[in-house]
Amino acid sequence: MYRTILLSLLASCLILSSYGEEDLEKKYADFDIEAVLNSKRLVTNYVNCLTDKGACSPEGKDLKSKL
């Protein structure tokens, strides 16, 4: 289950990275995806955000809007 969630989040990040927009690059230049993926709590929070089961961080809201 955790592996599926992790892969879903990674796929979402790859989709965002394919946008190639300078604004996104500047906005998330300091975003540490490895720190998120290495934290079960953060992965769970992002998945809950994306599935409307929990609150969203500003980054989560942005990810959700892009997807």
C-alpha positions as CSV (number, residue, x, y, z in Angstrom):
1,M,0.0,0.0,0.0
2,Y,2.7,2.5,1.0
3,R,4.7,1.6,-2.1
4,T,1.6,2.4,-4.3
5,I,1.2,5.7,-2.6
6,L,4.8,6.5,-3.1
7,L,4.7,5.6,-6.7
8,S,1.6,7.7,-7.3
9,L,3.3,10.7,-5.6
10,L,6.4,10.2,-7.7
11,A,4.3,10.0,-10.9
12,S,2.6,13.2,-9.9
13,C,5.9,15.0,-9.4
14,L,7.1,13.7,-12.8
15,I,4.0,15.1,-14.5
16,L,4.6,18.5,-12.8
17,S,8.2,18.4,-13.9
18,S,7.2,17.8,-17.5
19,Y,5.4,21.2,-17.6
20,G,8.8,22.9,-17.8
21,E,7.4,26.3,-16.8
22,E,10.0,28.7,-15.5
23,D,7.5,29.9,-12.8
24,L,7.2,26.3,-11.4
25,E,11.0,25.9,-11.5
26,K,11.5,29.1,-9.6
27,K,8.7,28.5,-7.2
28,Y,9.9,25.0,-6.2
29,A,13.6,25.4,-6.6
30,D,14.0,24.7,-2.9
31,F,11.4,21.9,-2.7
32,D,13.1,18.8,-1.5
33,I,11.2,15.9,-3.1
34,E,13.5,13.3,-1.6
35,A,12.7,14.6,1.9
36,V,9.0,14.2,1.1
37,L,9.4,10.7,-0.4
38,N,11.5,9.6,2.6
39,S,8.8,10.7,5.1
40,K,5.8,8.4,5.5
41,R,3.9,11.2,7.2
42,L,4.5,13.7,4.3
43,V,3.6,11.1,1.6
44,T,0.4,10.3,3.5
45,N,-0.4,14.0,3.8
46,Y,0.1,14.6,0.1
47,V,-2.0,11.5,-0.8
48,N,-4.8,12.6,1.6
49,C,-4.7,16.1,0.0
50,L,-4.9,14.7,-3.6
51,T,-7.7,12.3,-2.7
52,D,-9.7,15.0,-0.7
53,K,-9.3,13.1,2.5
54,G,-7.2,15.7,4.3
55,A,-6.0,19.3,4.4
56,C,-3.6,20.5,1.7
57,S,-0.4,22.4,2.1
58,P,0.2,25.2,-0.5
59,E,2.4,22.8,-2.5
60,G,-0.3,20.2,-2.3
61,K,-2.9,22.6,-3.5
62,D,-0.7,23.6,-6.4
63,L,0.0,19.9,-7.3
64,K,-3.6,19.1,-7.1
65,S,-4.6,22.0,-9.4
66,K,-1.9,20.9,-12.0
67,L,-3.1,17.3,-12.0
